[in-house]
Amino acid sequence: MGALEVGLPERVPAAGLPSRVEIWEVGPRDGLQNEDTVVPVEVKLEFLDRLAGAGLTTLEATSFVHPKWVPQLADAEQLLAGLDRHEGVRYPVLVPNERGLNRALDAGVNHIAVFASATETFAKRNLNTTLDEQFAMFEPVVTRARAEGLEVRGYLSMCFGDPWEGVVPAAQVVRVGKWLLDTGCSQLSLGDTIGVATTGQVTNLIGSFVAAGVGTESLAVHFHDTYGQALANTEAALRSGVSTVDSSAGGLGGCPYAESATGNLATEDLVWLLEGLGIEHGVDLAKLVETSVWMAGRLGRPSPSRVVNALAG
């Protein structure tokens, strides 16, 4: 496929929004982790190379979760060994525990993420622990990683709703989130794991963190589009002062531990929104669309991204 002729929306800046947004691209990890068919490592490496070539500067590359739980990412060491690292691009990886941290350190990783739960039931189902016992599991991982000079991000799942517990109280989310930040995470990503959040919830939760003394520069948002609210929720987060947004090229991904979760916010859809609001993002939309069309071909199905389909159709 040749270069796409991609038009862009009119830039109409609005007051009260960040001047620039960091896009945290999760497609190579979160986007691919629950694919039924194992994607060859060569395809994953080209995917990462194409994403970097499109201007994305944070690419979550893989995970050191046990292969039994996420077979798709069993090739983590092989992928990192074959990675053609672009200058100025970060390649964080997800680690679940100290064993995963050991593997990450052996692979020469310098940026990791841990994955905690905001609810009791999801902690039991996903982490095989309780809401409070997870602290004892993550504390040595975060502390040791920081001592080794690594950056650590904290993911917090089920921040807005849980399929077993319903609406999650903001105070509960803030308690777990503050613990992660106080323990050493430099950033906290607030996950709408099953895609049920609304703009009011987003504004309220971010405001609750700010009231608890957490600055918005320490927060990121991670929305799923189950009810078609991901872009609206993103704008609500931006208006609340958040300037890091997680997204997945082509809208890939869901959550292997939450069956009702549909795809992540598509990076192309996010870029279209940011472009229209006059917010800098650094991404070449044409190259990104080409990348998602290419990956959709490798997966054997069309991209769910509205922008990909509009521009490549």
Secondary structure, DSSP 8 states (H G I E B T S, - for coil): --------------TTS-SB-EEEE-IIIIITTT-SS---HHHHHHHHHHHHHTT--BB--EE-S-TTT-GGGTTHHHHHHH----TT-B--EE--SHHHHHHHHHTT--EEEEEEESSHHHIIIIISS-TTHHHHHHHHHHHHHHHTT-EEEEEEE-SSEETTTEE--HHHHHHHHHHHHHHT-SEEEEEETTS---HHHHHHHHHHHHHTT--GGGEEEEEB-TTS-HHHHHHHHHHTT--EEEEBGGG----TT-TT---B-BHHHHHHHHHHTT-B----HHHHHHHHHHHHHHHTS----HHHHHHH-
